[in-house]
Amino acid sequence: MMTAIRKIALGLLLFAIAAGATACSPTPPKPPLTFKTDIQLPRDTGLPSIDLLTLDSRNGLLYVSHGSNNALDIVDTHAERYIGSVSGLPGIKGIALTSDPNIVFTSNASDGTVSVVDIKALKIVAAIAVGGAPDAIDYDPVHALVVVSLGSDNHVAFIDEKTLKLEGKLTLDGKPELMAVDRQQGQIFLAINDKNKVVQIDPVSRSIIKTYSGCDIASPAGLVYDSDNQRLFVANAISHSANVVSVIDVLLERCLGSVDIDHSPDQAAFNSHLHHLYVANAGSNDVSVIDTVSLKPLGIVGTGREAGTIAADPTTDKVAVAATRAGIIAIYHDP
């Protein structure tokens, strides 16, 4: 679908122009991100598996779903070092922050539970049975709810942050992928991967209130919501194809176009300070950077193999990328 903003080939045109310019200039083009360091995670006995990343800008801690170790790894992004792990989280997939920076919730795909973890004590303090295979997880601060997708049976579960009780579930008509939360209005955006659409969920009524399709949405994976501009960004992971980010004006319910990225995108992250979108492209081992105001691509940065998950800190402009095959977290700075 082509609209008022035409599809833009991310990085290729910009770097082609820049390459021509450098033939006459001693100053090479600057990459959109600057590499700072690699942080080694605890070693695996087998093939490393790292899933979703979550960064808490309140304390500068990065939470890593280290699935192959059934552990939550913790990285201090200020000191740029690994500081500890919490084990006993079978098939951990994602981490949700809460109103308390010392408490997080994890989704555990292997046993159908959500765990409550005390970060200071490095221990599990509660386990909540939700069924299915818990996957993507996030926190709605408006309603104090933890929201988790259950990929094996096409549901979304809602957990009260304070009581730790399962408040209910919403049945979906397809396979849920990643989600984004409007932290001002308390609405949930959830990708339905096999139905080529994104649904907007009211967590109070536990119902779907809007559906977004078209706009080049196909096999959607990572989502980002820019609340300042009320724009939803959808990273589409079409197999064996260069992919796009679809851009939707949520207020006007209008497609603004799509921006080309690279192969097999997975998780996306947002820097609200710079209004930059970062998409981890596991298939091409790189990160695409897009300005969410102008919708202009800012370039591509190479990463380690199978780098599919990413997080950003708007207070420091740091970006963390999990290079799964190497079992490391790469830290970058924007720019």
C-alpha positions as CSV (number, residue, x, y, z in Angstrom):
1,M,0.0,0.0,0.0
2,M,1.4,3.4,-1.0
3,T,0.0,6.6,0.7
4,A,1.0,10.2,1.2
5,I,4.4,9.1,2.4
6,R,6.0,6.8,-0.2
7,K,7.8,3.7,0.9
8,I,11.5,4.6,1.6
9,A,14.3,2.1,1.1
10,L,16.1,2.2,4.4
11,G,19.7,3.0,4.3
12,L,20.5,2.0,0.7
13,L,19.8,5.4,-0.9
14,L,21.2,7.3,2.0
15,F,24.4,5.4,2.1
16,A,24.7,5.4,-1.7
17,I,24.6,9.2,-1.7
18,A,26.9,9.4,1.2
19,A,29.4,7.0,-0.4
20,G,29.5,9.2,-3.5
21,A,30.0,12.3,-1.4
22,T,32.9,10.8,0.5
23,A,34.8,10.3,-2.8
24,C,35.3,14.1,-2.7
25,S,35.4,14.5,1.0
26,P,37.7,13.3,3.7
27,T,34.9,12.9,6.2
28,P,33.1,9.5,6.1
29,P,29.4,9.3,6.8
30,K,28.5,8.7,10.5
31,P,26.7,5.6,11.5
32,P,23.3,6.1,13.2
33,L,24.6,4.2,16.3
34,T,28.0,4.2,17.9
35,F,29.3,0.9,19.3
36,K,30.5,1.1,22.9
37,T,31.1,-2.4,24.3
38,D,30.1,-6.1,24.4
39,I,28.9,-7.6,27.7
40,Q,29.3,-11.4,28.1
41,L,26.3,-13.2,29.7
42,P,26.7,-16.4,31.7
43,R,27.9,-19.2,29.5
44,D,25.5,-21.9,28.2
45,T,26.1,-25.6,28.2
46,G,24.4,-25.8,24.8
47,L,23.3,-23.4,22.0
48,P,22.5,-20.0,23.5
49,S,18.9,-18.8,23.3
50,I,18.1,-15.2,24.2
51,D,14.6,-13.8,23.9
52,L,13.1,-10.4,24.7
53,L,14.9,-7.5,26.3
54,T,13.4,-5.0,28.7
55,L,15.2,-1.9,29.9
56,D,14.2,0.1,33.0
57,S,15.5,3.7,32.6
58,R,14.7,4.4,36.3
59,N,17.7,2.3,37.4
60,G,19.6,1.7,34.2
61,L,19.0,-2.1,34.4
62,L,18.6,-4.3,31.4
63,Y,16.6,-7.5,31.9
64,V,17.5,-10.4,29.5
65,S,15.4,-13.4,28.9
66,H,18.1,-16.1,28.8
67,G,15.9,-19.0,27.7
68,S,18.6,-21.6,27.3
69,N,19.6,-21.1,30.9
70,N,16.0,-20.7,32.2
71,A,17.3,-17.5,33.8
72,L,16.7,-13.8,34.0
73,D,20.1,-12.1,33.5
74,I,20.6,-8.5,34.7
75,V,22.9,-6.0,33.1
76,D,23.8,-2.6,34.5
77,T,23.8,-0.3,31.4
78,H,25.4,2.6,33.3
79,A,28.4,0.6,34.5
80,E,28.1,-1.6,31.3
81,R,28.5,-4.9,33.1
82,Y,26.6,-8.1,34.0
83,I,25.5,-8.0,37.7
84,G,23.5,-11.2,38.3
85,S,20.9,-13.7,37.4
86,V,17.7,-15.3,38.7
87,S,17.4,-19.0,37.8
88,G,14.4,-21.4,37.9
89,L,12.4,-19.6,35.2
90,P,11.5,-22.4,32.7
91,G,11.5,-21.2,29.1
92,I,11.6,-17.5,30.1
93,K,10.4,-15.4,27.2
94,G,9.9,-11.8,28.4
95,I,10.0,-9.4,31.3
96,A,7.5,-6.7,32.4
97,L,8.4,-3.8,34.6
98,T,6.0,-2.6,37.3
99,S,5.4,0.5,39.4
100,D,8.2,-0.8,41.8
101,P,11.6,-0.8,40.1
102,N,12.7,-3.7,42.3
103,I,9.9,-6.0,41.1
104,V,9.5,-7.5,37.6
105,F,7.2,-10.2,36.1
106,T,8.5,-12.8,33.7
107,S,6.6,-15.0,31.2
108,N,7.7,-18.7,31.4
109,A,6.6,-20.6,28.3
110,S,7.6,-24.1,29.5
111,D,5.3,-24.3,32.5
112,G,2.5,-21.8,31.8
113,T,3.4,-19.4,34.6
114,V,4.2,-15.8,35.2
115,S,6.8,-15.3,37.9
116,V,7.2,-12.3,40.2
117,V,10.9,-11.5,40.8
118,D,12.5,-9.4,43.5
119,I,15.5,-7.8,41.7
120,K,17.4,-6.7,44.8
121,A,17.1,-10.1,46.4
122,L,17.6,-12.0,43.1
123,K,14.8,-14.4,43.9
124,I,11.4,-15.5,42.8
125,V,8.7,-14.4,45.3
126,A,5.6,-15.7,43.6
127,A,4.3,-17.7,40.6
128,I,1.0,-17.2,38.9
129,A,-0.5,-20.0,36.8
130,V,-1.9,-18.6,33.5
131,G,-1.9,-21.6,31.3
132,G,-0.8,-21.9,27.7
133,A,2.7,-20.8,26.7
134,P,3.2,-17.3,28.1
135,D,5.3,-15.2,25.6
136,A,5.2,-11.4,25.2
137,I,4.5,-9.5,28.4
138,D,4.2,-5.8,29.3
139,Y,2.8,-3.5,32.0
140,D,-0.1,-1.1,31.8
141,P,0.7,1.6,34.4
142,V,-2.7,3.3,34.1
143,H,-4.7,0.3,35.3
144,A,-1.8,-1.4,37.2
145,L,-2.1,-4.6,35.1
146,V,0.4,-7.0,33.7
147,V,-0.6,-8.2,30.3
148,V,0.8,-11.5,28.8
149,S,0.1,-13.2,25.5
150,L,-0.5,-17.0,25.5
151,G,0.7,-18.0,22.1
152,S,-0.2,-21.7,22.3
153,D,-3.9,-21.1,22.8
154,N,-4.5,-17.6,21.4
155,H,-5.3,-15.7,24.5
156,V,-4.2,-12.7,26.4
157,A,-4.2,-12.8,30.2
158,F,-4.5,-9.9,32.6
159,I,-2.8,-9.9,36.1
160,D,-3.4,-7.4,38.9
161,E,0.0,-6.0,39.8
162,K,-0.8,-5.7,43.6
163,T,-3.0,-8.7,44.3
164,L,-1.1,-11.0,41.8
165,K,-4.5,-12.4,40.8
166,L,-5.4,-13.5,37.3
167,E,-8.2,-11.0,36.5
168,G,-9.3,-12.8,33.3
169,K,-8.4,-13.6,29.7
170,L,-9.4,-12.4,26.2
171,T,-9.8,-14.9,23.4
172,L,-8.1,-14.0,20.1
173,D,-8.7,-15.3,16.6
174,G,-5.1,-15.8,15.8
175,K,-1.5,-16.1,17.1
176,P,-0.4,-13.2,19.3
177,E,3.1,-11.8,18.8
178,L,4.7,-8.8,20.5
179,M,2.8,-5.9,22.0
180,A,3.1,-2.2,22.8
181,V,1.4,-0.2,25.6
182,D,0.0,3.3,25.4
183,R,1.2,4.4,28.8
184,Q,-0.8,7.5,28.9
185,Q,-4.2,6.0,28.0
186,G,-3.7,2.4,29.2
187,Q,-4.5,0.7,25.9
188,I,-2.7,-2.4,24.5
189,F,-1.6,-2.9,20.9
190,L,-1.0,-6.5,20.0
191,A,0.3,-8.0,16.8
192,I,-1.8,-11.0,15.5
193,N,0.9,-12.6,13.4
194,D,-1.0,-15.1,11.3
195,K,-3.9,-12.8,10.6
196,N,-1.8,-9.8,9.2
197,K,-3.3,-7.3,11.7
198,V,-2.8,-5.5,14.9
199,V,-5.6,-5.2,17.5
200,Q,-6.1,-2.5,20.1
201,I,-7.3,-3.9,23.5
202,D,-9.1,-2.2,26.3
203,P,-7.6,-4.0,29.4
204,V,-10.6,-2.9,31.6
205,S,-13.3,-4.4,29.5
206,R,-10.9,-7.0,28.2
207,S,-12.1,-6.5,24.7
208,I,-10.8,-5.6,21.2
209,I,-11.9,-2.0,20.4
210,K,-10.0,-1.5,17.1
211,T,-8.3,-3.5,14.4
212,Y,-5.6,-2.3,12.1
213,S,-4.9,-4.0,8.8
214,G,-3.7,-3.1,5.4
215,C,-0.9,-0.5,5.3
216,D,1.5,-3.3,4.3
217,I,0.9,-5.2,7.6
218,A,1.9,-8.8,7.0
219,S,3.2,-11.3,9.6
220,P,3.5,-8.4,12.2
221,A,6.1,-8.9,15.0
222,G,7.6,-6.0,16.9
223,L,5.5,-3.0,17.8
224,V,6.3,0.5,19.1
225,Y,3.8,3.2,20.1
226,D,4.9,6.9,20.0
227,S,2.4,8.5,22.3
228,D,3.7,12.0,21.6
229,N,2.7,11.7,18.0
230,Q,0.1,9.0,18.4
231,R,1.7,6.8,15.9
232,L,1.9,3.0,15.9
233,F,4.9,1.4,14.2
234,V,4.6,-2.3,13.1
235,A,7.6,-4.3,12.1
236,N,6.5,-6.9,9.6
237,A,8.4,-10.2,9.4
238,I,7.5,-11.7,6.0
239,S,9.6,-14.8,5.5
240,H,12.4,-14.7,2.9
241,S,11.8,-11.1,2.1
242,A,13.1,-7.6,2.8
243,N,10.6,-6.2,5.2
244,V,8.9,-2.9,6.1
245,V,7.7,-1.0,9.1
246,S,4.1,0.1,8.7
247,V,3.2,3.5,10.2
248,I,-0.4,4.2,11.4
249,D,-1.8,7.4,12.8
250,V,-3.9,6.0,15.6
251,L,-5.8,9.3,16.3
252,L,-7.0,9.6,12.6
253,E,-6.9,5.8,12.0
254,R,-5.0,6.5,8.9
255,C,-2.1,4.7,7.2
256,L,0.9,7.0,6.8
257,G,2.9,4.6,4.6
258,S,5.7,2.2,5.2
259,V,9.5,2.3,5.6
260,D,11.8,-0.4,4.3
261,I,13.9,-2.2,6.8
262,D,16.0,-5.4,6.5
263,H,15.3,-9.2,6.9
264,S,13.4,-11.0,9.6
265,P,12.7,-8.2,12.1
266,D,11.8,-9.2,15.6
267,Q,11.7,-6.9,18.6
268,A,11.6,-3.1,18.1
269,A,12.5,-0.4,20.7
270,F,11.7,3.3,21.0
271,N,13.7,6.3,22.3
272,S,11.2,8.9,23.3
273,H,13.9,11.5,23.8
274,L,15.2,11.4,20.2
275,H,12.0,10.0,18.7
276,H,14.0,7.2,17.1
277,L,12.8,3.7,16.3
278,Y,15.2,0.8,16.4
279,V,14.3,-2.5,14.8
280,A,16.4,-5.7,15.3
281,N,16.7,-7.6,12.1
282,A,17.7,-11.1,13.0
283,G,17.8,-12.4,9.4
284,S,20.3,-9.8,8.3
285,N,22.2,-9.3,11.6
286,D,21.6,-5.6,11.8
287,V,19.6,-2.8,13.3
288,S,17.5,-0.3,11.4
289,V,17.1,3.2,12.8
290,I,14.1,5.4,11.8
291,D,13.1,8.9,12.8
292,T,9.5,8.6,14.0
293,V,8.6,12.2,13.4
294,S,9.9,12.7,9.8
295,L,9.5,9.0,9.1
296,K,13.0,9.1,7.5
297,P,15.4,6.2,7.7
298,L,18.6,7.1,9.5
299,G,20.7,4.1,8.5
300,I,21.6,0.5,9.4
301,V,24.2,-0.8,11.9
302,G,25.6,-4.3,11.7
303,T,25.3,-6.5,14.8
304,G,26.3,-10.1,15.8
305,R,24.6,-13.2,14.5
306,E,20.9,-13.7,15.2
307,A,20.5,-10.3,16.9
308,G,16.7,-10.2,17.1
309,T,16.0,-8.4,20.4
310,I,16.6,-4.9,21.4
311,A,15.9,-2.2,24.1
312,A,16.6,1.5,24.4
313,D,17.1,4.0,27.3
314,P,15.8,7.5,26.5
315,T,17.6,9.0,29.5
316,T,21.1,8.0,28.2
317,D,20.4,7.3,24.5
318,K,21.9,3.9,24.9
319,V,20.7,0.9,22.9
320,A,21.2,-2.7,23.9
321,V,21.1,-5.5,21.4
322,A,21.2,-9.3,22.1
323,A,23.6,-11.1,19.8
324,T,22.1,-14.6,20.6
325,R,24.7,-16.8,18.9
326,A,27.6,-15.2,20.8
327,G,25.6,-14.9,24.1
328,I,26.4,-11.3,24.5
329,I,24.7,-7.9,24.9
330,A,26.1,-5.2,22.6
331,I,25.8,-1.7,23.9
332,Y,25.5,1.2,21.5
333,H,24.9,5.0,21.8
334,D,22.7,7.1,19.6
335,P,24.3,8.5,17.6
